[in-house]
Amino acid sequence: MQWFARPLVKEEIRAFLNHRRAELASVFAHANYLINLAATNPQFHSNSLRALSEELTRADQLELPFLVLHPGAHLGMGEEAGLEKIIGSLDRVLAGIPKVKTRIALETTAGQGSCLGDKFEHFAHIISCVREPQRLCVCLDTAHVFAAGYDIGSEAATRKMLAQFDRTIGLDRLVAIHANDSKTTRGSRVDRHEHIGKGRIGLDAFRFIMRDRRLRKIPKVLETPKGKDLAQDVINLSTLRALADEQ
């Protein structure tokens, strides 16, 4: 929740890379929440472009494959105008850092307020219109798509949602899944995460996600509520692993 950070020094980059190679099978980053590529305020928009450029540069120094980013909020200008501004913003940012290999993973949203990204069609439009589509990919958040109105209340419904994602965006664009249950009902457009199996989504969607062979190599991240000791993370991870191991 801050616009800019100091540059990384060589010692920090080296330490991170050494740890990652030894300990982590997959690692990626999330952009700061202030960035809005559809911002209407000129200074806010300028800050967003600079912040995204700097975050992509730092992510590239850490050899991260992608940086997760919320597409943006149109703030009253309308969906179509907001999407066009996002497209133009992405073109400007990516053109300014041609050597950066880290891609932008646009994240599905719940559609709160004027947030864009609650429809798969938004991502398809953005990807088809930017100058460098190969530098974009998508992160799917289960709580967000549920709150946006997609039915994932059963294994069959989740399979249907994934088929719709594939038709509209393409599964080859899917690089990460935020595995979160939802405190709110389907179509509420309210983003409130819950522990796995304890919310309105239930276990069936997560059973499908953990067992479908197409998603096996897609990294999955918990954004469920956190306590200081992270004990609930252990429980949530155990639940997901048990679902994956079911015969």
N, C-alpha and C positions, 0 to 999 in steps of 0.2 A: 504493500500500500504506500509506495513512494515512487516518484517519477524516475529518479536516476540513481545509479550506484557507482561507486568508484571503480576504475578499471582493475581487472585482476592482475596480480603480479606473477612472474614466471614460477616462483616457488609454489604458489597456491595451485597453479595449473598443473604443475608436475605432480604435486602431492595428490590431487584429485584423480588424475589419470592413473597413477600407480595404484591407488586404492580401488578404483573402479575395475581395473583389469583383474585385480586379485579377488574381489568380493562380489561384484554385481553382474548379473546376467543381462540386465536391461536397465537403462537409466535415461530419463528425459526431463525436461523442465517445463514449468508453467509460467507464462508471462504475467506481469503485474496487473492487478485488476483495475487500475486507473486508465489503461489504454482503451481508447474508443476510436476506431478508424472511421467511424461515421459522425464524429463530433461536429457540432454546428458552431461552437465557439472557436475562433481562429487560433487563439493561444493554446487551448486544450487540444485541438487537432494537431498543431505543430509539436506540442509535447508528446503526443501519442506516437507520431511518426519517429521522432528522435528516440523515444524510449524503446520502441520496438526494434529499431535499427541497432541500438546499443545492446539490447538483450540478445538479439540474434548473434551479434558479434561475440559476446561472452560465451554463449552456448556453443558456438563454433570452436572457440578456443578450448573448450572442455570436451570437444568431439562428440557432442550430443546429436543424435540423429534428427530430432525435431523439438520444437518449442510449441507447447499448447497455448492457444490464444482464443478468447471469446471474440466472435466476429465484430460485434459493436452494436450500439443502440442508435436508432435514427432520430430520437428526441423530438418527434413531431413532424419531421419533414416527409414522412411516409416511407413505406417499405421499399418501393422501387428506387426512390432517390437515395435512400440509405445504402442499399446494395451497390448502387453505382459509385457512391463515395468510397465504400470499402474497397471496391475493385481498383479505383484510382489510387487509393492510399497504398494498397499492396504493391501496385506497380511502381510507385515512387520509392517505397522502402527497398524493394528487392533490386531495383535498378541501381540504387546507391551502394549496394554491397554485393557486387557480382561474384566475388570469390567465396562468399560464405556458403558452406555446404549444408548447414542445418536448415531443415525445412520448417515451414509453419504448419502446425496441425490445428486447423480450425475446429473448435469444440461445439457440439450440439448444445443448445440452450433450452431452458424451460419456457422462454418467451415472456419473462416478466417485463412489465412496463412496455418499453418500445424496443426491447432486445431482439435482434435478428438472429437467425440460426435455429429457430424452433421447427423449421421445415427442411426436409432433405433437399427440396428444390432450391433453397437459398444457396446451399453449398455447390450444387450442380451448376447454378448460374454463375457464381463467383469463379469457379474453376474453369468454366468454359470461356469466360471473358477476360481473365487476366492474361498478360503477355507471356508469363512464365509458369504455366500450370504445373509443370514438373516439380516446382518448388513448394507445392501445397499438398497437404494430406488432411485427414480428418480423425478426430478423437470423439468417440461416442460415449456419452454419459447416460447410464441407465435411468437415474432419477430424473434427469432433464428430459429425455425423450418421453418418459411416462407422463410427467407433468405437462409436457407440450401436447399430449393427446394420443400418442402412439400406444397401442394396446400391447403390453408385454406381461399380461396377467397369467399366461399359461405358456407351456413349451410350444404349443402350436402357434399361438399368437406371436411369440418371440421369433419363431422361425419365419413367420409371415413378415414381421417388421424388418428382419435382416434381408429378406428377399427384396423388399421395397427399397431398402438402402442400396442393395446391389444394383437394382435396375436404375435407380436415380443418380447415384454417385459412383458406385463401383466398389466392390470389396477390396480391390487392389489399392484403394485410397485409405482404407482403415488401418491405422497404425497403433492405436491404443484404445483401451476401454476403461472408463471410470466406473467401477462396480459399486453402486450405491443403491440402497433401498430408498423409498420416498415416504416422508411423513404425510404428504398431501395426496389427494386423489388424482386419478388420471384426468388430464385436461385442465387442472387447476391453474396452470401457468405460474405456480409458486414453487420456488427452488428451496426445498428443505430436505436434507439428507437424513437417512435413518440406517440403523444397523441391518446387516443382511438377514432377511427373513422376518424382520420385526416391523416392517412397514407395509404400505399398501400394495407393493409389487408382489411380495412373497417369494418363495424359494424356486418356483418353477422356472422363471426367467434365468436365474443364476445357474440352475442345473444345466439348462441348455447352453448357456455361454461357456461354462466350464468344460462341457463335454463335446461340443461341436468341433469336429476336426479342422474346420476352416479357421477357427479362432484360437487354435491350440498355441500358436506361436505369437499371438498378439499379446503384448504386455497389459496386465490388468492392475489397476491401482485402487486402493480404498480411499474414499474421501468421507467416510462415516464419522460420526461424532467422536471426539477425542477426549480422554481423561488424561491427567498428568502422568499416570503410569503406563498408558497405552494398553492396558489390559484388554480393553474391548477390541483392539486391533487383533490380538492373538485369537480371540474368540471368532471374530469375523473371518480371519484367515483359515482357521480350523474348519469353519462351516463351508467355505468355498472349496477347500481341499477335499473334504468329505463328499461333497457333491460331485467333484471331478472323479473320485474313486468309486462311485456307485456303479454296480454292475447292471 
